[in-house]
Each structure stands twice: as C-alpha cells, then as structure tokens.
C-alpha cells in the first residue's frame, strides 16, 4: 500500500515538473519570437527572395515594393532610383 502511494506521489511530482517545464519553455519561445527580426517590416518583406516562394509573382511584387519604400524612407535609396 505504501509503495503504491509513493508511486502515485512520484508520478504526480513528475507530471507537475513536466507541465511547469512545458509552460516555462512556451513562455521563453514566445518571448524570443516577439524579439526576432521577423517582426520588423524589412525582414518580413525580404521573404520575396526565398527561392521556394519565387513563383508567386504578385506577392513578390508587393514585398519588393514594400522593401523599396522602406529603403527610400531610410534614405538608403533615392526615390528616383526606385
């Protein structure tokens, strides 16, 4: 009887540890994703350079226009050049 109680207690502790670890890892990953460059418009719009997505020309044109607009705003490219 005592062995069963210890086994149940150990299983509960293990389950609690796993759940708390999972919640911690979810929080860390969510925080990292919020701080990645993907959140920035330039990095997000540079997706048009991906060779796997190159066939979608309408979407790529939109992304390219957005990148050029951002570069013009930052004075990296003259408006007449874009």
N, C-alpha and C positions, 0 to 999 in steps of 0.2 A: 504494500500500500504506500509506504514512504517512497519507494523507488518510482512509483507512478506519479506521485505529487512532485518529486524533484524533476522528473522528465517533463511534466506539463509546465512547471515553473521555468525550466531551461528553455523550452520551446517558446514560451511567451516572451522571455527576455530576448531570445534570438529574433523573433518576429518584430518586437519593438525596435531593436537595433537596426534591422534591415529597413523598416519603414522610416525611421528617423534619418538613416543614411540616404535613402532614396529622396526624401524631401530636401535634405541638405544639398545633394547633387543637383536636383531640379532648380533650386534657388541659385546655385552658383552658375549653372549653364544659362539660366535666364538673364542673370546679371552680365555675363560675358557677351551674350548675344545683343544686349542693349548697347554695349560699348564697342561693337565691331564696326568696321568701316562700311559694312553693308547698309547701315542705317543712313549713311551720307549719300546725298543725291548723285554726286560724281561717281563714286564707286559702284553705286547701284546701276547707274546708266551705262557704265562701261561693260555691262553684260552683253552688249551687242557684238563685242569682239570674240565671244565664245564660239568656236567653230561648230559646235553641236547645234547652236541656235541660229546659225547664219542664214538658213533658208527662209526664215520669217522676215521678209524684206520690209514690210510695213512697220513692224515693231522695231526693227533695227534702225529705220529712218527716224522714227520718233526718238529713240535713245540717242542717236547721233546728234540730232538737233538739240536735245537737252544738254548733251555734253558740250557742244559748241556754245550754247547760250551761257552755260556756267563758266566756260573759259573766257568768253567776252566780258562777263561780269567781273571776273578776277583780273582783267586786263592782261591776260596771257596771250590772247589772240585779238588782232584788230577786227573791228566789226566788218570792215570792207573785205577782209580775207575770208571770213566765214560765209 
